[in-house]
Amino acid sequence: MSRKHLLYWKSWPFAERPLPSALLIIFLIFLNFLLYWIAVLNWEMPFYFFAGNLLVILNLAPYFIVTEYWLLETEVKVRYIFITIRRPYSDFGCFYMDKRGVMLSTFVRPRRLDPFRGLSLRFSKTQEEKAEMVEILKEKIGKEF
């Protein structure tokens, strides 16, 4: 399997979007106080406070960490801090764009299950890779919606 990369870029939404990031931090602080008040002070069950915080942090982790993307000759590679995902182009039936990135769908048409089964490629702040990425994906996957 060839490992030659056709395209590489990084995305870090937390640093790339300062105003939404600041609002998110304020919201998370508010949520933390609310969870503490409900779970610890009212219910006297600190487990729910820690479990709720852990779930929120794990769900938002991709927003706070740098994500690296490679379009290789035969596969797509996405690397978070501790996790690397490799998927061959043959896993995907189509792809489509939104304003923040490209969704690679495992189906031949876009479906609601795409966020769970597909792979999302988020653009960098400058979106310099956008045109070249679309061309590579058209060649490797084919169908664009």
N, C-alpha and C positions, 0 to 999 in steps of 0.2 A: 504494500500500500504506500503510495507516494505521500510524502509529508511536505512538499513544496507549497508554500502559502501564496495565495493569489491576492489576498487583502488582509490587512490587520488594522485594528483601531481599538481605542479604549473609551469607556463611558463611565462617568461618575456623577450621577444626577445631583447628589448632595452639594457638590462644589460648583456644578454647572448652573444651578438654579438657586441663587442665594435667597431671594424673597420667599419662594415656596418652602425652602428648607428652614428658614427662620420661623415661618408660621407653623410648620410641622413640629419643630422643637417646642414651641409654645403650647401647641395642642397636646403633645406627649407629656409635658409637665402637668398640664391641667388634668389629663387622663390619669396620670400617676396619683395625683392628690385625690381624685374622685375614687379610684380603685382602693386606695388606702382607707379613705373614709368609709366606704361601703364594706369592704371585706374585713378590714382589721378592727376598726372602731365599732361598727354596727353589728357585724356578724361574729366578730371575734374568731375569724378563720383566716389567718395570714397565708395559708396555702393558696387560697384563691387570688390573693394579691400578687404573689410571686408567679403563679401559673398564668394569670392574665398578662402581667408584664412580659413574661417570656414569650407568650404567643404573639403579642404585638411586635416585639423586637424581631422575632424570627420572620414574621410576615413582611416587615419593612427592611430587612437586611440588604436586599439587592439595591435599595435606594441609597444606602449609606456606604457601600463598599465599591471599590473600583472593579469594573468588569472588563475583561479583555476578550476580544473576538478575533477569530481567524477564519477566513474562508480558505480551506485547503483544496488541493486538487480533487480529492475524493470525499471529503467530509467537512462538516462545520464543527469548530471547536470553540467552546465558551469556558472561560476560567474565572471563577470567583476566587476569593482568598484561599479556601481550603478545598474547593470542589472544582473538578474539570469535567465538562460534559462534551462528549464526542458523538456526533450522529452523522451517518452517511447521507448523502443527498437522496439516495434511493428510499429513505424513510419518509420523504415528503412528497405530497401530491400536488401542492400549489403553495403560493405565497401571496401576501397582500401587505400593503403599507398603511400606516397611520401617521400622525404627525410626529410621533416619538420614535418610530422604528419600523421593523418588518416582522411579521409573524409568519413562520414556516409551519404550514398545516400538514398533518398526516393524512388528511382527506383530499380528494380531488376538487372539492369546493370548500369554501370557508364554512366552518361549523362552530357551534357554541362550545364544543369541547376543546377547541384549539389552545386555550391557555393552559389546559391540563395535559394534553397529549403532544402539542406542537412545541416549537422553540421560538422564543422571542429574541430578536436581535435589535438592541436599542442603539440609536444613532448617537454619535458624539455631539458636543455642543455646536461645533462648526458644521456638522453634517457633510464634511468633505468626501466621505466614503460613500455617500448615498448613490450617486450615479453609477459608480463602478460596481457597487454591491448589487444593484438591480440588474446590471448587465450579466454579471457572473451567475446570479440566481436564475435569470432567464435561460442561460445556457445549460445550467446543471439541473434545474428542477423543471423548467418549462412554463407551466401555467402561472399567470399572474392575474390577480383579481383586483 
